[in-house]
Amino acid sequence: MKIKKFFGDKAFYKLALGLIIPVIIQQLILSIAGYVDNFIINGYDSVAYAGVSVANRFIFIVNFFWIGIAAGISIFVAQYFGAKMEKHITGTIQLGIILSLIFGVISFFLIYYFGPVMIKLFFKEQNSDDLLAIGFGIEYIKVISYGSVIILLNFMVSTIYRSLSKPKIPLIAGVIGISANIIMNYIFIYGYLGVAEMGAKGAALATVISKGIELSILVFIAFYYQKDGYAYKIFKKFYLQKSLVIGYLKKGLPVIANEILWAFGVTLFALFITNHNIEWIIAYGYSQNVTDLFFVYYSGMAVGTSVLIGKTLGESDFTKAKDYFNKLLGLMFISNFIAMILMVGASPLLLHFLAGNKEIFMLSYKLILLNVAFIVIYGYTAMCYYTLRAGGDSLRAFLIDQLPAYLVGLPIVIFLSFMEPTWGLGLPLIFLLSKLSDLVKVFFSHYNIKKGTWLKNIAIEKPKAILET
């Protein structure tokens, strides 16, 4: 295997990092803000933190439902952008806005009515702390539900900007929104500047308002500072066609299903791994908060892969697409190595601000180290998934990503959770064995990338239907 093919020249890194770094910066700031949010709510009340942490497990599922809807749109925008098909870009944006409004309303009902049910599943409800945590979680999730349309539109508009190779605009809006969120968290949670103390409800209110600010900035820039004029075009004429809707259902539904099932799977893993133990719930939550902080580059790599490979496929340059995959894979492995060093060295310091209890501190750090051990596997399978998706091979990407989790990992975790009281396995061992599904995923990911099913231009896949004006 030639190592050189995994490294690009100056022009490649300038192009790739120009897309990836703004997203990484935004996600890093978002993760830091999340860390600060958790630090603030944990400082307010550790039981409130447990409730909010569990509430966010359900929000996590819905978030990935939203990400899936936006990601499906990004497949078409990126390839149409490469093919320079402006009318089809406009029609795709119109479809994205319509989907955001429809599913934003549906999400409100899902979060408001099913969120509290999910929260109760995590606790035994046998003591006052459990009941308090449930109460805090329900307060939080009901306020978040009212911001569903705003948050989904925010996802959609940011994704469209990135698919059009304009990642700096969502970065600017995101930094302003996140800064507002941190400030409002202090004000609303603790009750400063004459505002009543709201606790967990205040944390949720700060999130909704900050997302509204972020969306307002994105829309303002679209109308007043973008020469392409898509913000005006979507209201002048209806470019959305039946063929695009069919194409989106074909390519987008597997992406949506994947994101939902992935998030739902992660939540089920968390449920059975923590086994209704409130200390394990807190330790697991801390470990995820810290791990997410170091995994921000995955979001950047997802956008970079989607835009670079998607645009190249839209130009029907399949040789360059394969070359980009190898170079992006090399960049992923470099990022993996840097993240491993930082996670091992900096995690104890970050946990120090969250975990006051020594036992919870050690549990959290052990889980972080186990994530470090699997980081190269995560990186490779993630790159394969992003690439298959960029090429419109979303169904195969979905099957590769989800079948190992549901047919291998989850049954193992459920069995171990059931046997834990008898065998005394402990949280780290159950967490480690839950990763066996990732080993299965590597084999199928590698096979399908080599098979080359993703090397196609979906912009001209059906000329009579899709290219018809």
C-alpha positions in Angstrom: 0.0 0.0 0.0 1.4 3.4 -1.0 1.5 5.8 1.9 1.8 8.8 -0.4 -1.7 8.5 -1.7 -3.0 9.4 1.8 -1.3 12.8 1.8 -2.2 15.7 -0.4 -0.4 18.8 -1.7 -0.7 22.3 -0.4 -3.7 23.1 -2.8 -5.6 20.1 -1.4 -5.2 21.0 2.2 -6.1 24.6 1.5 -9.3 23.5 -0.1 -10.1 20.8 2.4 -9.2 22.7 5.6 -11.1 25.7 4.3 -14.2 23.6 4.5 -13.3 21.5 7.6 -11.8 24.0 10.0 -14.7 26.5 10.2 -17.0 23.5 11.0 -14.5 22.2 13.6 -14.3 25.6 15.2 -18.0 25.9 15.4 -18.4 22.4 16.8 -15.6 23.0 19.3 -17.3 26.1 20.5 -20.6 24.3 20.6 -19.0 21.5 22.6 -17.3 23.9 25.0 -20.6 25.7 25.4 -22.2 22.3 26.1 -19.5 21.6 28.6 -20.1 25.0 30.2 -23.9 24.4 30.2 -23.3 21.1 32.0 -20.9 22.7 34.4 -23.4 25.4 35.2 -26.3 23.1 35.7 -24.1 20.6 37.7 -23.0 23.5 39.9 -26.7 24.4 40.4 -27.6 20.9 41.4 -26.0 17.5 40.5 -29.4 15.8 40.6 -30.7 18.5 38.1 -27.6 17.6 36.0 -28.7 13.9 36.0 -32.2 14.8 34.9 -31.1 17.2 32.2 -28.4 14.7 31.0 -31.1 12.0 30.5 -33.5 14.5 28.9 -30.7 15.3 26.4 -30.6 11.6 25.5 -34.0 12.0 24.0 -33.2 15.3 22.4 -30.1 13.6 21.0 -32.3 11.2 19.1 -34.5 14.0 17.7 -31.4 16.0 16.9 -30.1 13.3 14.7 -33.6 13.0 13.1 -33.1 16.7 12.2 -29.5 16.1 11.1 -30.7 13.3 8.8 -33.3 15.5 7.1 -30.7 18.1 6.5 -28.0 15.6 5.4 -30.4 14.2 2.8 -30.8 17.7 1.3 -27.0 18.2 1.4 -26.4 15.2 -0.9 -28.3 16.9 -3.7 -27.1 20.5 -3.0 -23.5 19.4 -3.1 -23.8 17.5 -6.3 -26.0 20.1 -8.0 -23.4 22.7 -6.9 -20.7 20.7 -8.6 -22.8 20.3 -11.8 -23.6 24.1 -11.7 -27.4 23.4 -11.8 -28.8 26.5 -10.1 -32.5 25.8 -10.6 -32.1 22.4 -9.0 -30.2 23.9 -6.1 -33.1 26.4 -5.6 -35.7 23.6 -5.8 -33.7 21.5 -3.3 -33.5 24.5 -0.9 -37.3 24.9 -1.2 -37.7 21.2 -0.3 -35.4 21.6 2.7 -37.5 24.6 4.1 -40.8 22.7 3.6 -39.5 19.6 5.3 -38.1 21.7 8.2 -41.5 23.3 8.8 -43.4 20.0 8.6 -41.1 17.9 10.7 -40.4 20.8 13.1 -44.1 20.7 14.1 -44.1 16.9 14.3 -41.0 17.1 16.5 -42.7 19.4 18.9 -45.3 16.7 19.7 -42.7 13.9 19.9 -40.6 15.8 22.4 -43.4 17.2 24.5 -45.3 13.9 24.9 -42.8 11.1 24.5 -39.8 12.9 26.1 -41.1 12.5 29.7 -41.7 8.8 29.1 -38.1 8.3 27.9 -36.7 10.1 31.0 -38.6 7.9 33.4 -37.1 4.8 31.8 -33.6 5.7 33.1 -34.6 5.9 36.7 -35.9 3.3 39.2 -38.1 6.0 40.9 -37.3 4.4 44.3 -35.9 7.5 46.1 -36.2 11.2 46.3 -33.2 11.9 44.1 -34.7 9.8 41.2 -38.0 11.7 41.5 -36.2 15.1 41.6 -34.1 14.2 38.6 -37.2 13.1 36.6 -38.9 16.4 37.5 -35.9 18.5 36.3 -35.6 16.5 33.1 -39.3 16.9 32.2 -39.1 20.7 32.9 -36.2 21.0 30.6 -37.5 18.9 27.7 -40.9 20.6 27.6 -39.3 24.0 27.1 -37.0 22.6 24.4 -40.0 21.2 22.5 -41.3 24.7 21.8 -38.1 25.5 19.9 -38.4 22.5 17.5 -39.1 24.4 14.3 -36.5 27.0 15.0 -33.8 24.4 15.8 -34.6 22.3 12.7 -34.6 25.3 10.4 -31.2 26.3 11.9 -29.8 22.8 11.1 -31.2 23.0 7.6 -29.9 26.5 6.7 -26.5 25.9 8.2 -26.2 22.6 6.2 -27.2 24.4 2.9 -24.5 27.0 3.5 -21.9 24.3 4.0 -23.0 22.4 1.0 -22.5 25.5 -1.1 -18.9 25.8 0.2 -19.7 28.6 2.6 -18.9 27.1 6.1 -17.8 30.4 7.6 -21.3 31.9 7.7 -22.7 29.2 10.0 -19.5 29.6 12.0 -20.1 33.3 12.6 -23.8 32.7 13.4 -22.9 29.8 15.7 -20.3 31.7 17.7 -22.8 34.5 18.4 -25.6 32.1 19.3 -23.4 30.0 21.6 -22.0 33.1 23.3 -25.6 34.3 23.9 -26.5 30.8 25.2 -23.7 30.8 27.8 -24.6 34.2 29.1 -28.4 33.4 29.3 -27.6 30.2 31.1 -26.1 32.0 34.0 -29.0 34.5 34.0 -31.9 32.1 33.7 -30.6 29.1 35.8 -29.4 31.1 38.8 -31.7 34.1 38.4 -29.5 37.2 37.8 -30.3 40.7 36.6 -33.8 40.6 38.1 -34.8 37.4 36.4 -36.4 34.7 38.5 -34.3 31.6 39.2 -35.4 28.9 36.7 -33.0 26.0 37.2 -33.3 23.3 34.5 -36.1 25.2 32.8 -33.8 28.2 32.4 -31.1 26.1 30.7 -33.7 25.0 28.1 -35.0 28.6 27.6 -31.5 29.8 27.0 -31.0 27.1 24.3 -34.2 28.0 22.4 -33.5 31.8 22.4 -29.9 31.3 21.3 -31.0 29.1 18.4 -33.5 31.8 17.4 -30.7 34.4 17.4 -28.5 32.1 15.3 -31.2 31.5 12.7 -32.0 35.2 12.4 -28.3 35.9 11.6 -28.2 33.1 9.0 -31.4 34.4 7.3 -30.2 38.1 7.4 -26.9 37.2 5.7 -28.8 35.2 3.1 -31.0 38.1 2.1 -28.5 41.0 2.3 -25.0 39.6 1.8 -25.2 36.7 -0.7 -24.7 37.4 -4.4 -26.2 34.0 -5.5 -29.6 35.3 -4.5 -31.1 31.9 -3.4 -32.9 33.5 -0.5 -34.9 35.6 -3.0 -35.2 32.9 -5.7 -37.0 30.4 -3.4 -39.9 32.9 -3.0 -40.1 34.0 -6.7 -40.8 30.7 -8.4 -41.5 27.2 -7.4 -38.7 25.1 -8.7 -39.4 22.0 -6.7 -40.3 19.0 -8.9 -41.8 15.6 -8.4 -38.5 14.0 -9.6 -36.5 15.8 -6.9 -39.0 14.6 -4.2 -38.7 11.0 -5.4 -34.9 11.3 -5.6 -34.9 12.7 -2.0 -37.1 9.9 -0.7 -34.8 7.4 -2.4 -31.5 8.8 -1.3 -32.6 10.8 1.8 -34.8 8.4 3.7 -32.0 5.9 4.4 -29.9 8.9 5.7 -32.8 10.0 8.0 -33.4 6.4 9.1 -29.7 5.9 9.8 -29.4 9.1 11.9 -32.5 8.3 13.9 -31.6 4.6 14.5 -28.0 5.6 15.3 -29.1 8.1 18.0 -31.8 5.8 19.3 -29.2 3.0 19.4 -26.8 5.2 21.4 -29.6 6.0 23.8 -30.5 2.4 24.2 -26.8 1.6 24.8 -26.7 4.3 27.4 -29.9 3.0 29.1 -28.6 -0.6 29.4 -24.9 0.3 30.1 -25.8 2.5 33.0 -28.4 0.0 34.3 -30.6 2.5 36.2 -27.7 3.3 38.5 -27.7 7.1 39.1 -23.9 7.2 39.8 -23.3 5.3 36.5 -25.7 7.7 34.7 -23.7 10.7 36.0 -20.3 9.1 35.2 -21.4 8.1 31.7 -22.8 11.6 31.1 -19.5 13.2 32.2 -17.5 10.9 29.9 -19.7 11.7 26.9 -19.4 15.4 27.6 -15.6 15.3 27.6 -15.4 12.8 24.7 -17.6 14.9 22.5 -15.3 17.9 23.1 -12.5 16.0 21.4 -14.6 14.4 18.7 -15.6 17.7 17.1 -13.4 17.0 14.1 -15.8 14.3 13.0 -18.3 17.0 12.1 -15.7 18.8 10.1 -14.7 15.6 8.2 -18.4 14.9 7.5 -18.9 18.3 5.9 -15.5 18.2 4.1 -16.3 14.7 2.7 -19.8 15.7 1.7 -18.8 18.8 -0.2 -15.4 17.7 -1.7 -16.5 14.3 -2.8 -20.1 15.3 -3.6 -19.0 18.2 -5.7 -16.4 16.1 -7.6 -19.0 13.3 -8.2 -21.3 16.0 -9.5 -18.5 16.9 -12.0 -18.3 13.1 -12.9 -14.6 13.1 -12.0 -14.5 9.7 -10.3 -10.7 9.4 -10.3 -10.5 12.6 -8.3 -13.2 11.4 -6.0 -11.2 8.3 -5.2 -8.1 10.4 -4.7 -10.0 12.7 -2.4 -11.2 9.8 -0.3 -7.7 8.5 0.3 -6.4 12.0 1.2 -9.4 12.7 3.5 -8.8 9.3 5.1 -5.2 10.3 5.8 -6.4 13.6 7.3 -8.8 11.6 9.5 -6.0 9.4 10.9 -3.9 12.5 11.7 -6.8 14.0 13.5 -7.3 10.7 15.4 -3.7 10.7 16.6 -3.9 14.3 17.8 -7.3 13.5 19.6 -5.8 10.5 21.3 -3.0 12.5 22.9 -5.3 15.3 23.9 -7.9 13.0 25.4 -5.5 11.0 27.5 -3.7 14.2 28.8 -6.5 16.8 29.1 -9.5 14.7 30.2 -8.5 14.5 33.9 -8.4 18.3 34.1 -11.8 18.7 32.4 -13.3 16.0 34.6 -12.0 17.8 37.7 -14.4 20.6 37.0 -17.4 18.2 36.7 -16.8 15.2 39.0 -16.5 16.1 42.6 -16.8 12.5 43.7 -13.5 10.5 43.2 -15.3 7.2 42.3 -17.4 8.9 39.6 -14.2 10.7 38.4 -12.4 7.4 37.9 -15.4 5.7 36.3 -15.7 8.6 33.8 -12.0 8.6 33.0 -11.9 4.8 32.4 -14.8 5.2 29.8 -12.8 8.0 28.1 -9.7 5.8 27.8 -11.8 3.0 26.3 -13.0 5.5 23.7 -9.4 6.4 23.0 -8.6 2.7 22.3 -11.3 2.5 19.6 -10.7 5.9 18.0 -8.9 4.7 14.9 -11.8 2.2 14.2 -14.3 5.1 14.7 -12.4 7.2 12.3 -12.2 4.7 9.5 -15.8 3.6 9.6 -17.0 7.2 9.8 -15.0 8.2 6.7 -16.5 5.2 4.8 -20.0 6.2 5.9 -19.5 9.9 4.9 -18.2 8.8 1.5 -21.0 6.3 0.7 -23.5 9.0 1.7 -21.8 11.6 -0.5 -22.2 9.3 -3.5 -25.9 8.8 -2.9 -25.3 5.2 -1.7 -27.2 6.0 1.4 -29.1 2.7 1.7 -25.9 0.6 1.9 -24.3 3.2 4.3 -27.4 2.8 6.5 -27.2 -1.0 6.6 -23.4 -1.0 7.3 -23.8 1.5 10.1 -26.9 0.1 11.8 -27.0 -3.7 11.4 -23.8 -4.4 13.5 -25.1 -2.1 16.3 -28.6 -3.7 16.5 -27.7 -7.3 15.7 -24.4 -7.5 17.6 -23.7 -4.7 20.1 -27.2 -4.1 21.5 -28.0 -7.8 22.3 -24.7 -8.1 24.1 -25.3 -5.0 26.2 -28.9 -6.0 27.1 -27.7 -9.5 28.2 -24.8 -8.0 30.3 -27.2 -5.5 31.8 -29.5 -8.3 32.9 -26.6 -10.3 34.3 -24.7 -7.4 35.9 -26.3 -7.8 39.4 -25.3 -11.5 39.5 -21.9 -11.2 37.8 -20.9 -7.8 39.2 -19.3 -6.8 35.8 -19.0 -3.0 36.5 -19.6 -0.1 34.1 -16.2 -0.1 32.2 -16.4 -3.8 31.2 -20.0 -3.5 29.9 -18.9 -0.4 28.0 -15.9 -2.2 26.5 -17.9 -5.2 25.3 -20.5 -2.9 23.8 -17.8 -1.9 21.3 -17.6 -5.3 19.6 -20.1 -4.2 17.0 -17.6 -1.6 15.7 -15.2 -4.4 14.8 -17.9 -6.0 12.6 -18.6 -2.6 11.0 -15.0 -2.1 9.9 -15.0 -5.2 7.7 -18.2 -4.2 5.8 -17.2 -0.6 5.5 -13.9 -1.5 3.9 -15.5 -4.0 1.5 -18.1 -1.5 0.2 -15.7 1.4 -0.3 -13.5 -0.9 -2.4 -16.5 -2.1 -4.3 -17.1 1.5 -5.5 -20.9 1.7 -5.4 -20.6 5.3 -4.3 -18.8 6.5 -7.5 -21.8 8.0 -9.4 -23.2 11.3 -10.4 -26.7 11.5 -9.1 -27.2 14.9 -10.8 -27.4 13.1 -14.2 -28.4 9.7 -12.9 -31.8 10.0 -14.6 -31.5 12.8 -17.2 -35.1 12.8 -18.4 -36.5 13.1 -14.9 -34.0 15.0 -12.9 -32.6 17.4 -15.5 -36.0 18.4 -16.9 -36.7 22.0 -16.1 
